[in-house]
Amino acid sequence: MPDTNFPVDWIEQLEALAKKLKTPDWQAPPNEEATKMALVAPFLQALGYDVFNHDEVMPEFFADLPLIKSGERVDYAILENNQPKILVEVKAYKTNLDETERGQLQRYFHATRARLGLLTNGHIFQFFTDLDEANKMDEKPFAEIDLLNLRHAPLRQLKHVTKPRFNLNELLSIAEELKYIKGVKEEIRQELTDPSDWLIREMAQRVHSARRISPQLLDSFRPIVSKAIQSYIADRINETLDKAIKTIEVKDTGSQMKNQDYVEEKDDNDIITTQEEIEALRIIRAICANCVDPDRITEKDMQSYCNIILDGHARKSFVRLHFNAVRKKKITILDQSQPKTVYVTTPADLYHNQDRIRQALMIKLEGKQTGEESQD
């Protein structure tokens, strides 16, 4: 069942703000003040806070407390009953937040009753609390929102930071879970990228008949474990894509007769949609299934190539299939990379270019144009 308490409008506002950053004419704010006005204030508004009400959002918040240096302020404090509950420190847009100085935010966190700290450069927003030691801001954030990569942000878990759903106890519980999930994921990533001696020894003990794992055996198993990991990851990706293709094929079954009539109609005009083109369409739908409803992606066959289009509009072509040549098949990907043309052997080779295909689709979703659109 859908979560009726989830503030969907918050997500929509974040998506609108993210879209602003991806427009061709977008220019990064030149300094910290411009970053506040262009991005941070709209972000706080998306959370439901009134940035024009100083009883709710206080800019340049100052606390006359022993731990605070003279004249030191945080950029924003979100208030509740005249007490700060969230402290916000803003850095310039191009600042690397993982390497920047956080002393000012940490001192305010320690000196006030706030349990949440927010460090941002305008497009990355890092959330901190005091899980490691009470009343002392953790060194690492428990969650992060990157406006340029919203798909991987824990937006549903962070609903309790929004004004309509603010719940500190729930948020602290979620923060602890997110912290450890993030830590475990990082450990897994490191093991998958560069397997530790512990993992190699453990795998060798499980699959090798030797009673003792010698240093020589450990070294010989190192490339074996690395290859096995990469092979397993590739198998899992292929399984996921196969499931997506099968799901699409089930959807296609209901319209199979319609597609056959369409092909026969094209026969009369000497344009034949080949089985390879149909297979390529299904693969592209699978590749883009996590971006749009696959049914929105269709084909429009031409004399010299087959257009893969969005929403039935030729102007929204994002891939072209040049499969008519007997020897050299190729595709044209209408993204912002070069070269546009990529040679392929079979439709399955589309998987090797799935990132570019998704990027080309996103360009059409965002209404951008490429230099080749006028040819359609």
N, C-alpha and C positions, 0 to 999 in steps of 0.2 A: 504494500500500500504506500502511496506517496506520503511524504512527511509534510503535513499541513502546517506545521510550525516553522517550516524552513522559509526564510525570507528570500524568495526567488528574485525580488526586485533588486536586492543587493548584488546578486550575481550579474543581472542585466546591466546595472550601472558600472560594475567593474569591467564587463565586456565592452561597453561603450567607451570607457576610459582607455582600455587596452587598444581598441581599434584606432583611437586617436593617435597613439604612439606608432602605429604601423602605416599611417598614411604617407604617400610619397613626399608631401610638402612639410612633414613634421621636422621640427628643428629642436634639438635637445636644449633645455633651459641653460643659459650661460653661467648661472651662479645659484647659490643656495636659496636666495630670496625668490628668484623666478621659479625654482623647483617647488617651493611651498605653494605659490599661487597657482601654478599650472597643473600640479599633480597631487600634492599632499592634501590640500584643502578639499578638492573633489573626492579624494579617497575617503577622508573622514566623513564627508557628506554621504558617500555611498554606505558607510557603516551606520548611518542614521543620525549622526550628530550635527547640530546646528553650529556651523563655524562662525556665524554672525552673532551668536548669543554668547557673551563672555561669561555668563553664569554656567555655561555648559562646556565651551571650548575656550580656554584662556591662552592666547598667544603670548610668547615671551614670558612664560610663567617663572616667577621668582619666589623662593622660600627663604626667609631669614632664619636659617637654622645653623647650628654649630658646624656641621659637616660641609656646608656649602661655601664655596669660595666667594669673596666679595664680588658682586656684579655678575655672578654666574647664573645663567638662565637656561631652561629647556625651551625648545621652540613652541611646543604646545603641551597643555595639560587638559585632559578630559576630566571634568569635575562631576562629583555627585555629592550633594549636601555641602558644597564649598570645599570639599576635599578631593585631591587628585586620585583618580582610580586608574588612569592610563597616562603614562608619560611618553611624549613623542620627541625624538631627536632627529633633525633633518640634516642630511649631508648633500653636497653637490651631486648632480645627476650622474656623473661619470666616476664617482667614488666607489672603490672596492670596499664593500661593507665588512667583509671578513678580515680586512687588514686595517680598518680605520680605528681611530682612538675612541673609546667609549666611556672614558672616565667621568665626564660630566653627567651622562645619563645614569651611570652606576651610582654616583654620589647622591643624586636626587632620589633614585630608587631606594637607597639605604636610609635617607633622611626623612622621607615621607611615608604615608600609609599606602602608597600605590603598590599594587602587586603585579602590574603589567607594564612592560617597557616596549616601545616600538621604535626601532631604528630603521631609517629609510633613506634612499637616494632618489625617491620619486617613482621608480619603477619596480624596485625590490623592497618589500616590507618584511622585516624580521621581527618576530614576536618573542619576548623574553619574560621569564618569571623567576621565582626563587625556589626551584625544586631541590637544588643541591645543598643550599644553606639558607635558613630562614632570614628574610629581610636583606639578602644579598643577591644582586642580580646574577643569574647564571652566565657563564662565559659563552655558551652556545645557545642560539635560539631554539625554541621547541617547534616553531613552525615558520614558514616563509611563503609569501605570496609574491610571485614575479608576474607583473602585468604582461610581459612579453612571452610568458609560458604558463597561462592560467590552467591549462589542462592538468598539470601536475601539482597544483596547489590544493591543500586540504580545506577547501571552502566550506564543505558541509560540516566538518568538525569545528570550524571557527565561527559558526553562526552565533555562538554565545558571546562573541566580542562585539556584536552589533547592538545598538541601543535597544531595539525592540525585544531582543532575546538575551540581553546581558545576564549572565549567571556565573559569578566568579568561581563557585565551588565546582560546577560542571566544567568550566574552562580549565581549572587547575587539574582536574582528573584527566581530561582529554590531553592537556599539555604533557602530563607524565607519560601517557600512552604513546603520544606522538614522538616524544623524546627517545624512548627506548626502541620504537619501531625504526626511527631514523638511524639510531646507533647500530641496530642489528643489520639494517639494509647496507650501511656503509661497510660493516665487517664482511657481509656476503659479497659486496662489490669488490672489496680488496682480495678476497679469496678467489673469486672468479677471474680477476685480472692477473693476480700474481699469487698463486697458491702458496700458503705457508708450509714450512716443514711439518708442522703438526698435521695438516690436512693430507699432505703427501704420504706421511708415515701411516696415518689412519687408513687411507685407501689401500696402501700396499699391504698392510696387515690383513685387510679384509679379502683381498683377491689373490695375493701371492702365497705360495705354499711354504716359503721360508719361515723358520721359527724365529729368526732374528732379522730385523731390518738393519742391515749394515749401511754405512755412509755411501758405499758404492751403489747399493741397491736403491737407496734414497735418491741419489743423483740420476740413476737410470729411469726412475719412475717419474721424475719431475716433468719431462716433456709429455709423457703418457697421460698424466693427470690433466695437464693443460689442454691437450688435444681432446680428451674425453669431455672436458667441460665445454669447450667450444662446439663439439659435435652435439652434445645434449641440448645446448641453447639453440642451435640451428634446427634440431628436430622439433623442439617445442614451438618455435616460430612457424615452422611448416605445418605442424598440427593445427595451430590457431588459424592460419590462413586457409587450410583445407576445410575447417569447420565453417569459416566465413563463406567460402565458395559454395559449400553444400547448402547453407542457409539461403544464399541468393538463388541457387538452382531450384530450391523448393518454391521460392517466390516466383521464379520465372515460369514454373510449370503451368500456372494458371493462365499465363498469357502466351503459351507456346504456339497455339494455333494462330494467334494474331501476328506473332513474329514470322511464322511460315508464310502467311498471306503477304506480309510486308516484303519478304525476300522474293516471292513470286512476282509481285507487282514490279519490283526493281528489275527482274529478269526481262520484262518487256522493254525496259529502257537501257538494256545492256549494262546495268549496274548490279552486281551480285555481291551480297554480303556473305563472305566466306565463313567457314567454320572456325578458322583461325581468328578472324575478326570478332566473332561472337565469343570465343574463348577469351580473347584479350579484354573484351568489355567486362566479362565476368570477373577476371582477375583485377581489373582496375576498380570495379565496384568493391571487391574484397579489400583492396589496399586502402580505399577511402571510406570504408564502412564506419570507422570511428570518427569521421568528420561530418558526414551527411548521410541521410537516408539513401541507401543504394539505388532505390527506384528513381531518384532524381537524376541519376547518371544514365544517359542513353547514347546511342550512336546515330550518326547521320552520314550515310555512305555517299561518296562523290566518285567521279570518274577516276581521279588519280590517287585519292587517299580516303580513309574512313575517319571521320571526325568523332571524337568522344566529347560530348557536350553536357552542360549542366542545365537542368530545367527546360530542356527542349529548345534552347536558344543557340543558334549558330554562333552568335557573338560571344557565347560563353564556352567556346571550344578550349579545352586545356591539354588535350593530347591528340595527335594525329597518327594514324597507323598507315604506313606505306608498305602494305603487304602484297601488292600486286606483282612486284618483281620476283622472278623465279629464284635468282641467286642471292641477292642482297635485300633483306628486309630491314626496315628501319622505322623508328618512331621519332616524332617531333614533340618535345615537351615544352609547353609554352609557359615556362617559369622565368625567373630572372637570372638563370645561370647560362653559361656557354660551355660547349656548343649546344645548340637546341636539338640537333639531330644525333641520335644514338642508334647504332646498328645492333640488331638482335638476330638470334637464330630461331627461337621459338617464342610464343607468347609468354611462356614462363620466365623469360629473361626480364619481363617487366618488373619482377620482384627486386631485381638488382637496382632499380631506379625508383623504388617506392617513395623515398623521401622527397625526391624532386617532383614526382607525380602529385603527392599531397600538397606540396608547396604551390604547384600550378593551380590546383583546385582552390586553395585558399585565396589566391589572387583573384579568381573569379567570384568567390563568395564575398570578398571585400570590395568588389566593383572596380578593381584596378584594370589597366589596359597594358597589353604588351605590344611591341612593335609590329607583330605579324597579324594582329586582329583584323586590320583593314583588308586582308586578303580573303576573308570569309565572305 
